Amino acid sequence: MDLRNSEISMAPQPRPVPKKGNVRTTEVRDVIHGPIELYPWEMALIDSPTFQRLRSIKQLGFSEFAYPCAVHNRYVHSMGACHVAGVAFQAIFKNHFFSNQETYHHYYYLARVSALLHDIGHGPFSHAIEGAMPPVSQLKLPSEVTGKDSKRQATHEDYTLKILLDSSLTPVLEKAFARFGVTPWHVACVMNLSLKEKDSFFTDRGVNFRKILHQIISSEIDADRMDYLQRDSYYTGVSYGRFDANWLLTNLGVHFTRKTAHLALNSRAIYTFEDFLLSRYHMFLMVYLHHKSVCYEMMMGEYLKSPDCSFRVPAEVEEYIRCDDSVFYEHLRKDAPHNDWADRILHHRNFKVALELHESKGEPSRHADALELKQKLKNKGVRYLEASSGKGLSNYVRPNLGANEPVDENTIFVESRDGLKGTPKFEPLEEYTDLFRRYAEKKSIYRIYVPEGALKETLD
């Protein structure tokens, strides 16, 4: 990469390959990526009870009721994300910009372990349980994480940081990665950019590499998405999540600006990127927001709000680590005799769709058909569930990026050249493709659910 016009002068170094030496790796056969090699220090984490818990947390929650084969778990996804993060790192730094090979290896292993542990804080049924999590203040996290609103509800990301920094996994992580100078705080800093750096670990040759390490695991083109889209597509039996992962990974790179390394993408892979972006968009609309999955999540929310619900998401981290899907099902069995929501979930008696509206503009719940149906249901005394699920094309990219907009942790650059020997130029991703402008509107799917047979009674 030509950096003549950059503030940083960094001559590429020979590309180092992480040496195994006498290190014996563990090979895992994966249906998506083929053989995955895991290092002993990663296996120390994988073998811990905290990580093994992810075997008992389904990746797609209630989606198996719509797609019966979708019973894969967070455990295998996390190992897949670790593998992809390693491949991405090697592609990004194929020319090697570090002061020595040791630094390269330390950042390489940090990228992998951050991806490996990125989902360690997920609760039973993944995202579906987050509505019942306690206030974040009860987790006793650093103030940078808690933020100004200490009464806000905790998320699985908060629990991930708590498990990294203050749980039975913390000393395991410290011991396993001490040889690389990597601490739990460094892993947490990669996951959450609001945390303050306590040392100069992320800076090499005057350049800070923290943001690009974060982008490898959390950005518009991250290891998490590149694994779960392919994996979820495979296990649900749909084709929406398929894309040319190899070409996308091969064309990742780095751009240096203001002594900070940012993720870059070669312009020749821009159409592959757009396909990748649309794959995620369509997976949300067709799989993640499937009417059955949404209905079960709504019923779960009603159950958790019930005064006689026996399940509570614990704030104490070791107790939380013992919570998985099976623990939640035990509470459903306990409460089913006296709680209709628990009984419905346990025996798969979901509400049925009475009305479904798809809108890109306006508020579907104010649609005349929705208002009319809700009034009829109220008049008949029929209980109903109302769900408005939305999905935009991107969570990160600003579609109306102005010329003077500051570069932030979400900015990904596209590298292009004018002619065969032209000087490389870098533009923010938003300025290079018009896909964001064409798909900027958030797609809303509005549904009203009623008990089986209730709709006919209402309309008669």
Secondary structure by P-SEA (a helix, b strand, c coil): ccccccccccccccccccccccbbbbbbbcccccbbbbcaaaaaaaaccccccccccccccccccccccccccaaaaaaaaaaaaaaaaaaaacccccccaaaaaaaaaaaaaaaaaccccccccccccccccccccccccccccccccccccccaaaaaaaaaccccaaaaaaaacccccccaaaaaaaacccccccccccccccccaaaaaaaacccccccccccaaaaaaaaacccccccaaaaaaaaccccccccbbbbbbbccaaaaaaaaaaaaaaaaacccccaaaaaaaaaaaaaaacccccccccccaaaaaaccaaaaaaaaaaaccccaaaaaaaacbbbbbcbbbbbccccccccaaaaaaaaaaaaacccbbbbbbbbcccccccccccccccccccbbbbbbbcccccccccccccccccccccccbbbbbbbcccccaaaaaaac
